[in-house]
Amino acid sequence: MEKFIWAFLVGGGICIAGQIMMDVGKLTPAHTTCTLVVLGSILGGLGLYQPLIKFAGAGASIPISSFGNALVNGALMEAERDGFIGVLTGIFEITSAGISSAIIFGFIAALIFKPKG
């Protein structure tokens, strides 16, 4: 039960931080998303995001900041194995399922609903 509470608090905290960036900082949703991805990347590169995931579970692995962490983890793992080219391939290898899903489901939603613009 305690794990669920921490997941809720950490995930909620990340969402609150994003909302504050939009409301107080007057950032657009795109800027807020990019900022959270970059912060997740920085924390992942410093080795701080993985302990957060271990502590909060889905509360840290579901928000968009986890995508930045996944990008860095993929790049670092492949760089160790394949060198510089691994940095480029590792990013796509680790995150390709999520990117593909977003594209496919976005396309299906555009077919079902009438998109604006």
C-alpha distances in whole Angstrom, upper triangle without the diagonal:
4,5,5,7,9,10,11,13,15,16,17,18,20,21,22,25,26,27,28,31,32,32,34,35,36,35,36,33,34,35,31,30,32,31,28,29,31,28,26,29,30,27,27,30,30,27,24,22,21,19,18,16,15,13,12,12,13,14,17,18,18,21,24,24,23,26,28,26,27,30,31,29,31,34,34,33,36,38,38,39,42,43,43,43,40,39,40,39,35,34,35,34,30,30,33,30,29,32,34,31,31,35,35,33,35,38,37,36,39,41,39,39,42,41,43,45
4,5,5,6,9,10,11,12,14,15,16,18,20,21,22,24,25,27,29,30,31,32,33,35,34,34,32,33,33,30,29,31,29,26,27,29,26,24,27,28,24,24,28,27,24,21,20,19,17,15,15,13,11,10,11,13,12,15,17,18,20,23,23,21,25,26,24,26,29,29,28,30,33,32,32,35,37,36,38,41,41,42,42,39,37,39,38,34,33,34,34,30,30,32,30,29,32,34,31,32,35,36,34,35,39,38,37,40,42,40,40,43,42,43,45
4,5,5,6,9,10,11,12,14,15,17,18,20,21,23,24,25,27,29,30,31,32,33,32,32,29,31,31,27,26,28,27,23,24,26,24,21,24,25,21,21,25,24,21,19,17,16,14,12,11,10,8,7,7,9,9,12,13,15,17,20,20,18,21,23,21,22,26,26,24,26,29,29,28,31,33,33,34,37,38,38,38,35,34,35,34,31,30,31,30,26,26,29,27,25,28,30,28,28,32,33,31,32,35,35,34,37,39,38,38,40,39,41,43
4,5,5,6,9,10,10,12,14,15,16,18,20,21,22,24,26,27,28,29,30,32,30,30,27,29,29,26,25,27,26,22,24,26,24,21,25,26,23,23,26,26,23,21,18,18,16,14,13,12,10,8,8,9,8,12,13,13,15,19,19,18,21,23,21,22,26,26,25,27,30,30,30,33,35,35,36,38,39,39,39,36,34,35,35,31,30,31,30,26,26,28,26,24,27,29,26,27,30,31,28,30,33,33,31,34,36,35,35,37,36,38,40
4,5,5,6,9,10,10,12,14,15,16,18,20,21,22,24,26,26,27,28,30,29,30,27,29,29,25,24,27,26,22,24,26,23,21,25,26,22,23,27,26,24,20,18,18,17,14,14,14,11,9,10,11,9,12,15,15,16,20,19,19,22,24,22,24,27,28,27,29,32,31,31,34,36,36,38,40,41,41,41,38,36,37,36,33,31,33,32,28,28,30,29,26,29,31,29,28,32,33,30,32,35,35,33,36,38,37,36,39,37,39,41
4,5,5,6,8,10,10,12,14,15,16,18,19,21,22,24,25,26,27,29,28,28,26,27,27,23,23,25,23,20,21,23,20,18,22,22,19,20,23,22,20,17,15,15,13,10,11,11,8,5,8,9,7,10,12,13,14,18,17,16,20,21,19,21,24,24,23,26,29,28,28,31,33,33,35,37,37,37,38,35,33,34,34,30,29,30,30,26,26,29,27,25,28,30,28,27,31,32,30,31,35,34,33,36,38,37,37,39,37,39,41
4,6,5,6,8,10,11,12,14,15,17,18,20,21,23,24,25,26,27,26,26,23,25,25,21,20,22,21,17,19,21,19,16,20,21,18,18,22,21,19,16,14,14,13,10,9,10,8,4,6,6,4,7,9,10,11,15,14,13,17,19,17,18,22,22,21,24,26,26,26,29,31,31,33,35,35,35,36,32,31,32,31,28,26,27,27,23,22,25,24,21,24,26,24,24,28,28,26,27,31,31,29,32,35,33,33,36,34,35,37
4,6,5,6,8,10,10,12,14,15,16,18,20,21,22,23,24,26,25,25,22,24,24,20,20,22,21,18,20,22,20,18,22,23,20,21,24,24,22,19,16,17,16,13,12,14,12,8,9,8,6,9,12,11,11,15,15,15,18,20,19,21,24,25,24,26,29,29,29,32,34,34,36,38,38,38,38,35,33,34,33,30,28,29,29,26,24,27,25,22,25,27,25,24,28,29,26,27,31,30,29,31,34,32,32,34,33,34,36
4,6,5,6,9,10,10,12,14,15,16,18,20,20,21,22,24,23,24,22,24,23,20,19,22,20,17,19,21,18,17,21,21,18,20,23,22,21,18,16,17,15,12,13,14,11,8,11,11,7,10,13,13,12,16,15,16,19,20,19,21,24,24,24,27,29,29,30,33,34,34,36,38,38,38,38,35,33,34,34,31,29,30,31,27,26,29,27,24,27,29,27,26,30,31,29,29,33,33,31,34,36,35,34,36,34,35,37
4,5,5,6,9,10,11,13,14,15,17,19,20,20,21,23,22,23,20,22,21,17,17,19,17,14,16,18,15,13,17,18,15,16,19,19,17,14,12,13,12,9,10,12,9,6,9,9,5,6,10,11,10,13,12,12,16,17,16,18,21,21,21,23,25,25,26,29,30,31,33,35,35,34,35,32,29,30,31,27,25,27,27,24,23,26,25,22,24,27,25,24,28,29,27,28,31,32,30,32,35,34,34,35,34,34,36
4,5,5,6,9,10,11,12,14,16,17,18,20,20,22,20,20,18,19,19,15,15,17,16,12,14,17,14,13,17,18,15,16,20,20,19,16,13,14,14,11,10,13,12,8,9,8,4,6,8,8,7,10,10,11,14,15,15,17,19,20,20,22,25,25,26,28,30,31,33,34,34,34,34,31,28,29,29,26,24,25,26,22,20,23,22,19,21,24,22,21,24,26,24,24,28,28,26,29,32,31,30,32,30,31,33
4,5,5,6,9,10,10,12,14,15,16,17,19,20,19,19,17,19,19,15,15,18,17,14,16,18,16,15,19,20,18,19,23,23,22,18,16,18,17,14,14,16,14,11,13,11,7,9,12,11,9,12,13,14,17,18,18,20,22,23,24,26,28,28,29,32,33,34,36,37,37,37,37,34,32,32,32,29,27,28,29,25,23,26,25,22,24,26,24,23,26,28,25,25,29,29,27,29,32,31,30,32,30,30,32
4,5,5,6,9,10,10,12,14,15,16,17,19,18,19,17,19,18,14,15,17,15,12,15,17,14,14,17,18,16,18,21,20,20,16,14,17,16,12,14,16,14,11,14,13,9,10,13,12,10,13,12,14,17,17,17,20,22,22,23,25,27,27,29,31,32,33,35,37,36,35,36,33,31,31,32,29,27,28,29,26,24,27,26,23,25,28,26,24,28,30,27,27,31,31,29,31,35,34,32,34,32,32,34
4,5,5,6,9,10,11,13,14,15,15,17,16,16,14,16,15,11,11,13,12,8,11,13,11,10,14,15,13,15,18,18,18,15,12,15,15,12,12,16,14,12,13,12,9,8,11,10,7,9,8,10,13,14,14,16,18,19,20,22,24,24,26,28,29,30,32,34,33,32,32,30,27,28,29,26,23,25,26,22,21,24,23,20,21,24,23,21,24,27,25,24,28,29,27,29,32,31,30,32,29,29,31
4,5,5,6,9,10,11,12,14,14,15,14,15,12,14,14,10,11,14,12,10,13,15,13,13,17,18,17,18,21,22,21,18,16,18,19,15,15,19,17,14,15,13,10,10,13,11,8,9,10,12,14,15,16,18,20,21,22,24,26,27,28,30,31,33,35,36,35,34,34,32,29,29,30,28,25,26,27,24,22,24,23,20,21,24,22,20,23,25,23,22,26,27,24,26,30,29,27,29,26,27,28
4,5,5,6,9,10,10,11,13,14,14,15,13,16,15,11,13,15,14,12,15,17,15,15,19,19,18,20,23,23,23,20,18,20,20,17,18,21,19,16,18,16,13,13,16,14,11,13,13,16,18,18,19,22,23,24,25,27,29,29,31,33,34,36,38,39,38,37,37,35,32,32,33,31,28,29,30,27,25,28,27,24,25,28,26,24,27,29,26,26,29,30,27,29,33,32,30,31,29,28,30
4,5,5,6,9,10,10,11,13,12,14,12,14,13,9,11,13,11,9,13,14,11,13,16,16,15,18,20,20,21,18,16,19,19,16,17,20,19,16,18,17,14,13,16,15,11,12,11,14,16,16,17,20,21,21,23,26,26,27,29,31,32,33,36,36,36,34,35,33,29,30,31,29,26,27,29,26,24,27,27,23,24,27,26,24,27,29,27,26,30,31,28,30,33,33,31,32,29,29,30
4,5,5,6,9,10,10,11,9,10,9,11,10,6,8,10,9,7,11,13,11,12,16,16,16,18,21,21,22,19,17,20,21,17,18,22,21,18,19,17,14,14,15,14,10,10,10,14,15,15,17,19,20,21,23,25,25,27,29,30,31,33,35,35,35,33,33,31,28,28,29,27,24,25,27,25,22,25,25,21,21,25,23,21,23,26,24,23,26,28,25,26,30,30,28,28,26,25,26
4,5,5,6,8,9,10,9,10,9,12,12,8,10,13,12,11,15,16,15,16,19,20,20,22,24,25,25,22,20,23,24,20,21,24,23,20,21,19,16,16,18,16,13,13,14,17,18,18,20,23,23,24,26,28,29,30,32,34,35,37,39,39,38,37,37,35,32,32,33,31,27,29,31,28,25,27,27,23,24,27,25,22,25,27,25,24,27,28,25,27,30,29,27,28,25,25,26
4,5,5,5,7,9,9,11,11,14,12,9,12,15,12,12,16,17,15,17,20,20,20,22,24,24,25,22,21,24,24,21,22,25,24,21,23,21,18,18,20,19,15,16,15,19,20,20,21,24,25,25,27,30,30,31,33,35,36,37,40,40,39,37,38,36,33,33,34,32,29,31,33,30,27,30,30,26,27,30,28,26,28,31,29,27,31,32,29,30,34,33,31,31,28,27,29
4,6,6,5,7,6,9,9,11,9,6,10,11,9,10,13,14,13,15,18,18,18,21,23,23,24,22,20,24,24,21,22,26,25,22,24,22,19,18,20,19,15,14,14,18,18,18,20,23,23,23,26,28,28,29,32,33,33,35,38,38,37,35,35,34,30,30,32,30,27,28,31,28,26,28,28,25,25,28,27,24,26,29,28,26,29,31,28,29,32,32,30,30,27,26,27
4,6,6,5,5,6,7,10,9,7,10,12,11,12,15,16,16,18,20,21,21,23,25,26,27,25,23,26,27,24,25,28,27,24,26,23,21,20,22,20,16,15,16,19,20,19,22,24,24,25,28,29,30,31,34,35,35,37,39,39,38,36,36,35,32,31,33,31,28,29,31,29,26,28,29,25,24,27,26,23,25,28,26,24,27,29,26,26,30,30,27,27,24,23,24
4,6,5,7,9,10,13,12,10,14,16,14,15,18,19,19,21,23,23,24,26,28,29,30,27,25,29,29,26,27,30,29,26,27,25,22,22,24,22,19,18,19,22,23,23,25,27,28,29,31,33,33,34,37,38,39,41,43,43,42,40,40,39,35,35,37,35,31,33,35,33,30,32,32,28,28,31,30,26,28,31,29,27,30,31,28,29,32,32,29,29,26,25,26
4,5,8,11,13,15,13,12,15,17,15,16,19,19,18,21,23,23,23,26,28,28,29,26,25,29,29,26,27,31,29,27,28,27,23,23,25,24,20,20,20,23,24,23,25,28,28,29,31,33,33,35,37,39,39,41,43,43,42,40,40,39,36,36,37,36,32,34,36,34,31,34,34,30,30,33,32,29,31,34,32,30,33,35,32,32,36,35,33,32,30,28,29
4,5,9,11,13,10,9,13,14,12,14,17,17,16,19,21,21,21,24,26,26,28,25,24,28,28,25,27,30,29,27,28,27,24,23,25,24,20,19,18,22,22,21,24,26,26,26,29,31,31,32,35,36,36,38,41,41,39,37,37,36,33,33,35,33,30,31,34,32,29,32,32,29,28,31,31,28,29,33,31,29,32,34,31,31,35,35,32,32,29,27,28
4,7,9,11,10,9,13,14,13,15,18,18,18,21,23,23,24,26,28,28,30,28,26,30,31,28,29,32,31,29,30,28,25,24,26,24,20,19,19,23,23,22,25,27,27,28,31,32,32,34,36,37,37,40,42,42,40,38,38,37,34,33,35,34,30,32,34,32,29,31,32,28,27,31,30,26,28,31,29,27,30,32,29,29,32,32,30,29,26,24,24
4,7,8,6,6,10,10,10,12,14,15,15,18,19,20,21,23,25,26,27,25,24,27,29,26,26,30,29,27,28,26,23,22,23,22,18,16,16,20,20,19,22,24,23,24,27,29,28,30,33,34,34,36,38,38,37,34,34,34,30,29,31,30,27,28,31,29,26,28,29,25,24,27,27,23,25,28,26,24,27,29,26,26,30,30,28,27,24,22,22
4,5,5,6,9,10,11,12,14,15,16,18,20,21,22,24,26,27,28,27,25,28,29,26,27,30,30,27,28,25,23,22,23,21,17,15,16,20,19,19,22,23,23,24,27,28,28,30,33,33,34,36,38,38,37,34,34,33,30,28,30,29,26,26,29,28,24,26,26,23,22,25,24,20,22,25,23,21,23,26,23,23,26,27,24,24,20,19,19
4,5,5,6,9,10,11,12,14,15,16,18,20,21,22,24,26,27,25,22,25,27,24,24,28,27,25,25,22,20,19,20,17,14,12,14,17,16,16,20,21,20,22,25,26,26,28,30,31,32,35,36,36,35,33,32,31,28,27,28,27,23,24,27,25,21,23,23,20,19,21,21,17,19,22,20,17,21,23,20,20,24,24,22,22,19,18,18
4,5,5,6,9,10,11,12,14,15,16,18,20,21,22,24,26,24,22,25,27,24,24,28,28,25,25,23,21,20,20,18,14,12,13,16,15,15,18,19,18,20,23,23,23,26,28,28,29,32,33,33,32,29,29,28,25,24,25,24,21,21,24,23,19,21,21,18,16,19,19,16,17,20,19,17,19,22,20,20,23,24,22,22,18,18,18
4,5,5,6,9,10,10,12,14,15,16,18,20,21,22,24,23,21,24,26,23,24,27,27,25,26,23,22,20,20,19,15,12,13,16,15,14,18,19,18,20,23,23,23,25,28,28,29,31,33,33,31,29,29,28,25,24,26,25,21,22,25,24,21,22,24,20,19,22,22,19,20,23,23,20,23,26,24,23,27,28,26,26,22,21,21
4,5,5,6,9,10,10,12,14,15,16,18,20,21,22,21,18,22,23,20,21,25,24,22,22,20,18,17,18,16,12,10,10,14,14,13,16,18,18,19,22,23,23,25,27,28,29,31,33,33,32,30,30,29,25,25,26,25,21,22,25,23,20,22,23,19,19,22,22,18,20,24,22,20,24,26,23,24,28,28,26,26,23,22,23
4,5,5,6,9,10,11,12,14,15,16,18,20,21,19,17,20,22,19,19,23,23,20,20,18,17,15,15,13,10,7,8,11,10,10,14,15,15,16,19,20,20,22,24,25,26,29,30,30,29,27,27,26,23,22,23,22,18,19,22,19,16,19,19,16,15,18,18,15,17,20,19,17,21,23,21,22,25,26,24,25,21,21,22
4,5,5,6,9,10,10,12,14,15,16,18,20,19,17,20,22,20,20,23,24,22,22,20,19,17,16,15,12,9,9,12,10,9,13,14,13,14,17,18,18,20,23,23,24,26,28,28,27,24,24,23,20,19,21,20,16,18,20,19,16,18,19,16,15,19,19,16,18,21,21,19,22,24,23,23,27,28,26,27,23,23,23
4,5,5,6,9,10,10,12,14,15,16,18,17,15,18,20,18,19,22,22,21,21,20,18,16,16,16,12,10,8,12,12,10,13,15,14,15,18,19,19,21,23,24,24,27,29,29,28,25,26,25,21,21,23,21,18,20,23,20,18,21,22,19,18,22,22,19,21,25,24,22,25,28,26,27,30,31,29,30,26,26,26
4,5,5,6,9,10,10,12,14,15,16,14,12,15,17,15,15,19,19,17,18,16,14,12,13,12,9,7,5,9,9,8,10,13,13,14,16,18,18,20,22,23,24,26,28,28,27,26,26,24,21,21,23,20,17,19,21,19,16,19,20,17,17,21,20,18,20,23,22,21,25,27,25,26,30,30,29,30,26,27,27
4,5,5,6,9,10,10,12,14,15,14,12,14,17,15,15,19,19,18,18,16,15,12,12,12,9,6,5,7,6,4,8,10,9,10,13,14,15,16,19,20,20,23,25,25,24,22,22,21,17,17,19,17,13,15,18,15,13,16,17,14,14,18,18,16,18,21,21,20,23,25,24,25,28,29,28,29,26,26,27
4,5,5,6,9,10,10,12,14,13,12,15,18,16,17,20,21,20,20,19,18,15,15,15,13,10,7,10,9,6,9,11,10,10,13,15,14,16,18,20,19,22,24,24,23,21,21,20,16,17,19,17,14,16,19,17,15,18,20,17,17,21,21,19,21,24,24,23,26,28,28,28,32,33,32,32,29,29,29
4,5,5,6,8,10,11,12,11,10,13,15,13,14,18,18,17,18,17,16,13,14,15,12,10,7,9,10,7,8,12,12,11,14,16,16,17,19,21,21,23,25,26,24,23,24,22,19,20,21,19,16,19,21,18,17,20,22,19,19,23,23,21,24,27,26,25,28,30,29,30,34,34,33,34,31,31,31
4,5,5,6,8,10,10,9,7,10,12,11,11,15,15,15,15,14,13,10,10,12,10,8,4,6,7,5,5,9,9,9,11,13,14,14,17,19,19,21,23,24,23,22,22,20,17,18,19,17,14,17,18,15,14,18,19,16,17,20,21,19,22,25,24,24,27,29,28,29,32,33,32,34,31,31,32
4,6,5,6,9,10,10,8,11,14,13,13,17,18,18,17,17,17,13,13,14,13,10,7,8,8,4,5,8,7,6,9,11,11,11,14,16,16,18,20,21,19,18,19,17,14,15,16,14,12,15,16,14,13,17,18,16,16,20,21,20,22,25,25,25,27,30,29,30,33,34,34,35,32,32,32
4,5,5,6,9,9,9,12,14,13,15,17,18,18,19,19,18,14,15,17,15,13,10,11,11,8,8,11,10,8,11,14,13,13,16,18,17,18,21,22,20,19,21,19,15,17,19,17,15,18,19,17,17,20,22,20,20,24,25,23,26,29,29,28,31,33,32,34,37,38,37,38,35,35,35
4,5,5,6,5,5,9,10,10,11,14,15,15,16,17,15,12,13,15,14,13,9,10,11,9,7,11,12,9,11,14,14,13,16,18,18,19,22,23,22,21,23,20,17,19,21,18,16,19,20,17,17,21,22,20,21,25,25,24,27,29,29,29,32,34,33,34,37,38,37,39,36,36,37
4,5,5,6,5,7,9,10,10,13,14,15,15,16,16,12,12,15,14,13,9,9,10,7,5,8,9,6,7,10,11,10,12,15,15,16,19,20,19,19,20,17,15,17,18,14,13,16,17,14,14,18,19,18,19,22,23,22,25,27,27,28,31,32,32,33,36,37,37,38,35,36,37
4,5,8,8,10,12,13,14,16,18,19,19,20,19,16,15,18,17,16,12,12,12,9,7,10,10,6,7,11,10,8,11,14,13,14,17,18,17,16,18,16,13,15,17,14,13,17,17,15,16,20,21,20,21,24,25,25,27,29,30,30,32,35,34,36,38,39,39,40,38,38,38
4,6,8,10,11,12,14,15,17,18,19,20,19,16,17,20,18,18,14,14,15,12,10,13,13,10,11,14,13,11,14,17,16,16,19,21,19,19,21,19,16,19,21,18,17,20,21,18,19,23,25,23,24,27,28,28,30,33,33,33,36,37,37,38,41,42,42,43,40,41,41
4,6,6,8,10,11,12,14,15,16,18,17,14,14,18,18,17,14,13,15,12,9,12,13,10,9,13,13,11,13,16,16,16,19,21,20,20,22,19,17,20,21,17,17,20,20,17,18,22,23,22,24,27,27,27,29,32,32,32,35,37,37,38,41,42,41,43,40,41,42
4,6,6,7,9,10,11,13,14,16,15,11,13,16,16,16,12,12,14,12,10,13,14,12,12,15,16,14,16,19,19,19,22,24,23,23,25,22,20,22,23,20,19,22,22,19,19,23,24,22,24,27,27,27,30,32,31,32,35,36,36,38,40,41,40,42,39,40,41
4,6,5,6,9,10,10,11,12,12,8,9,12,12,12,9,8,11,10,7,10,12,11,10,14,15,14,15,18,19,19,22,24,23,23,24,21,19,21,21,18,17,19,19,16,16,20,21,19,21,24,24,23,26,28,28,28,31,33,32,34,37,37,37,38,36,37,38
4,5,5,6,9,10,10,12,12,9,9,13,14,14,12,9,12,12,8,10,13,11,9,13,15,13,14,17,18,18,20,23,23,23,24,21,19,21,21,17,17,19,19,15,16,20,20,19,21,24,23,24,27,28,28,29,32,33,33,35,37,38,38,40,37,39,40
4,5,5,6,9,10,12,12,10,11,15,15,17,14,12,15,15,12,13,16,15,13,17,18,17,17,21,22,21,23,26,26,26,27,24,22,25,25,21,21,23,22,19,20,23,23,22,24,27,27,27,30,32,31,32,35,36,35,38,40,40,40,42,40,41,42
4,5,5,6,8,10,9,6,9,12,12,14,11,10,14,14,11,13,16,15,14,18,19,18,19,22,23,23,26,28,28,28,29,26,24,25,26,22,21,23,23,19,19,23,23,21,23,26,25,25,28,30,29,30,33,34,33,35,38,38,37,39,37,38,40
4,5,5,5,7,7,5,6,9,11,13,11,9,12,13,10,11,15,15,13,16,18,18,18,21,23,23,24,27,27,27,28,24,23,24,24,20,19,21,20,17,17,20,20,18,21,23,22,22,26,27,26,27,31,31,31,33,36,35,35,37,35,37,38
4,6,6,9,10,9,9,13,14,17,15,12,16,16,13,14,18,17,15,18,20,19,19,22,24,23,25,27,28,29,29,26,25,26,26,22,22,23,22,19,19,23,22,21,24,26,25,25,29,30,29,30,34,34,34,36,38,38,38,41,39,40,42
4,6,9,9,8,10,13,15,17,15,14,17,18,15,17,20,19,18,21,23,22,22,25,27,26,28,31,31,32,32,29,27,29,29,25,24,26,26,22,22,26,25,23,26,28,27,27,31,32,31,32,35,35,35,37,40,39,39,41,40,41,42
4,6,5,6,8,10,12,15,13,12,16,17,15,16,20,20,18,21,24,23,23,26,28,28,29,32,32,32,33,29,28,29,29,25,24,26,25,21,21,24,23,21,24,26,25,25,28,29,28,29,32,32,31,34,37,36,36,38,36,38,39
4,5,6,6,9,11,14,13,11,14,16,14,14,18,19,17,19,22,22,21,24,26,26,28,30,31,31,31,28,26,28,27,23,22,23,22,19,18,21,20,18,21,24,22,22,26,27,25,27,30,30,29,32,34,34,34,36,35,36,38
4,5,5,5,8,12,12,10,13,15,14,14,17,19,17,19,22,23,22,25,27,27,29,30,31,31,31,28,26,27,26,23,21,22,22,18,17,20,18,16,19,21,19,19,23,23,22,23,27,26,26,28,31,30,30,33,31,33,35
4,6,6,7,11,11,10,13,15,14,15,18,19,18,21,23,23,24,26,28,29,30,32,33,32,32,29,27,28,28,25,23,24,24,20,19,22,20,18,20,23,21,20,24,25,23,24,28,28,26,29,32,31,30,33,31,32,34
4,6,6,9,8,7,10,12,10,12,15,15,15,17,20,20,20,23,25,25,27,29,29,29,29,26,24,25,25,21,19,21,21,17,16,20,19,16,19,22,20,20,23,25,23,24,27,28,27,29,32,32,31,33,31,32,34
4,6,8,8,5,8,10,9,9,13,14,13,15,18,18,18,21,23,24,25,27,27,27,27,24,22,22,22,19,17,18,18,14,13,16,15,13,16,18,17,17,20,22,20,21,25,25,25,27,30,29,29,32,30,31,33
4,7,8,6,8,11,11,11,14,16,16,17,20,21,21,23,25,26,27,29,29,29,28,25,23,24,23,20,18,18,19,15,13,16,14,12,14,17,15,14,18,19,18,18,22,22,21,24,26,26,26,28,26,28,30
4,5,6,8,10,11,12,14,16,16,18,20,21,22,24,25,27,28,29,30,29,28,26,23,23,23,21,18,19,20,16,14,17,16,13,15,18,16,15,18,20,18,18,22,23,21,24,27,26,25,27,25,26,28
4,5,5,7,9,10,11,13,15,16,17,19,20,22,23,25,27,27,27,26,25,23,21,20,21,18,15,16,18,15,12,15,15,11,12,16,15,13,16,18,17,17,20,22,20,22,25,25,25,26,24,25,26
4,5,5,7,9,10,11,13,15,16,17,19,21,22,23,25,26,26,24,24,22,19,20,20,18,15,17,18,15,13,16,17,13,15,18,18,16,19,22,21,20,24,25,24,26,29,29,28,30,27,28,29
4,5,5,6,9,10,10,12,14,15,16,18,20,21,23,24,24,23,23,20,18,18,19,16,13,15,16,12,11,14,14,12,13,17,16,15,18,21,20,20,24,25,24,26,29,29,29,31,28,29,30
4,5,5,6,9,10,11,12,14,15,17,18,20,21,22,22,21,20,18,16,16,16,13,10,12,13,10,8,11,12,9,10,14,14,13,15,18,18,18,21,22,22,24,26,27,27,29,26,27,28
4,5,5,6,9,10,11,12,14,16,16,19,20,21,20,19,19,17,14,14,15,13,10,12,14,11,10,13,15,12,13,16,17,16,18,21,21,21,23,25,25,26,29,30,30,31,28,29,29
4,5,5,6,9,10,11,12,14,15,17,19,20,19,19,19,16,14,15,16,12,10,13,14,11,10,14,15,13,14,18,18,18,20,23,23,23,26,28,27,29,32,32,32,34,31,32,33
4,5,5,6,8,10,10,12,14,16,17,18,18,18,17,14,12,13,13,10,8,10,10,7,7,11,12,10,12,15,16,16,18,20,21,21,24,25,26,27,30,31,31,33,30,32,32
4,6,5,6,9,10,11,12,14,16,16,16,15,14,12,9,10,10,8,5,8,9,7,7,10,12,11,11,15,16,16,17,20,21,21,24,26,26,27,30,31,31,33,30,31,31
4,5,5,6,9,10,10,12,14,15,14,13,14,11,9,10,12,9,7,11,12,9,10,14,16,15,15,18,20,19,21,24,25,25,27,29,30,31,33,35,35,36,33,34,34
4,5,5,6,9,10,11,13,14,14,14,15,11,10,12,12,8,8,11,11,8,10,13,15,15,16,19,20,20,22,24,25,26,28,30,30,32,34,35,36,37,35,36,36
4,6,5,6,8,10,11,12,12,12,12,9,8,9,8,5,5,8,7,5,8,11,13,13,14,16,18,19,20,22,24,24,26,28,29,30,33,34,35,36,34,35,35
4,6,5,6,9,10,10,10,9,9,6,4,7,7,4,5,9,9,8,10,13,16,16,16,18,20,21,22,24,26,26,28,30,31,32,34,36,36,38,35,36,36
4,6,5,6,9,10,9,10,11,8,6,10,10,7,9,12,12,11,13,16,18,19,19,22,23,24,25,27,29,29,31,33,34,35,38,39,40,41,38,39,39
4,6,5,7,9,10,11,12,8,8,11,10,7,9,12,10,10,13,15,17,18,19,21,23,24,25,27,29,29,31,33,34,36,37,39,40,41,39,40,40
4,5,5,6,7,9,8,4,6,8,7,5,8,10,9,10,13,14,17,18,18,20,22,24,24,26,28,29,30,32,34,35,37,38,39,41,38,40,40
4,5,5,4,6,7,4,5,8,9,7,10,13,12,13,15,17,20,21,21,23,25,26,27,29,31,31,33,35,36,37,39,41,42,43,40,41,41
4,6,6,9,10,8,9,12,12,10,13,16,14,14,18,20,22,23,23,25,28,29,30,31,33,34,36,38,39,40,42,44,44,46,43,45,44
4,6,9,10,7,10,12,11,10,13,15,13,14,18,19,21,23,23,25,27,28,29,31,33,34,35,37,38,39,41,43,44,46,43,45,44
4,7,6,5,8,10,9,9,13,14,13,15,18,18,21,23,23,24,27,28,28,30,32,33,34,36,38,39,40,42,43,45,42,44,43
4,6,5,7,10,10,10,13,15,15,16,19,20,23,24,24,25,28,29,29,31,34,34,35,38,39,40,42,44,44,45,43,44,43
4,5,5,7,9,10,12,14,15,16,18,19,23,23,22,24,27,28,28,30,32,32,33,36,37,38,40,42,43,43,40,41,40
4,5,5,6,8,10,12,12,15,16,17,20,21,20,22,25,25,25,27,30,30,31,33,35,35,37,39,40,41,38,40,38
4,5,5,5,8,10,10,11,14,15,18,19,19,20,23,24,24,26,28,29,30,32,34,34,36,38,39,40,38,39,38
4,6,5,7,9,10,11,13,14,18,18,17,20,22,23,23,25,27,28,29,31,33,33,35,37,38,39,36,37,36
4,6,6,7,9,11,12,12,16,17,15,17,20,20,20,23,25,25,26,29,30,30,32,35,35,36,33,34,33
4,5,6,6,9,10,10,14,15,14,15,19,19,19,21,24,24,25,27,29,30,31,34,35,36,33,35,34
4,5,5,6,8,10,13,14,14,15,18,19,20,22,24,24,26,28,29,30,32,34,35,36,33,35,35
4,6,6,6,8,11,12,11,13,16,16,17,19,21,21,23,25,26,27,29,31,32,33,30,32,31
4,6,5,5,9,10,9,10,13,14,14,16,19,19,20,22,24,25,26,28,29,31,28,30,30
4,6,6,8,10,10,11,14,15,16,17,20,21,22,24,25,26,28,30,31,33,31,33,32
4,6,8,9,10,12,13,15,16,18,19,20,22,23,25,26,28,29,30,32,30,32,32
4,6,6,6,9,10,11,13,14,16,17,19,20,21,23,25,26,27,29,26,28,29
4,5,5,6,8,10,11,12,14,15,16,18,20,21,23,24,25,27,25,27,28
4,6,5,6,9,10,10,12,14,15,16,18,20,21,22,24,26,24,27,28
4,5,5,6,9,10,11,12,14,15,16,18,20,21,22,24,22,24,25
4,5,5,6,9,10,11,12,14,15,17,19,20,21,23,20,22,23
4,5,5,6,8,10,11,12,14,15,17,18,20,22,20,22,23
4,5,5,6,8,10,10,12,14,15,16,18,20,19,21,22
4,6,5,6,8,10,10,12,14,15,16,18,16,18,19
4,6,5,6,9,10,11,12,14,15,17,15,17,18
4,5,5,6,9,10,11,12,14,16,15,18,19
4,5,5,6,8,10,10,12,14,14,17,18
4,5,5,6,9,10,10,12,11,13,15
4,5,5,6,9,10,11,10,14,15
4,5,5,6,9,11,11,15,17
4,5,5,6,9,9,12,14
4,6,5,6,6,9,11
4,6,7,8,12,14
4,7,9,13,15
4,6,9,12
4,7,9
4,6
4
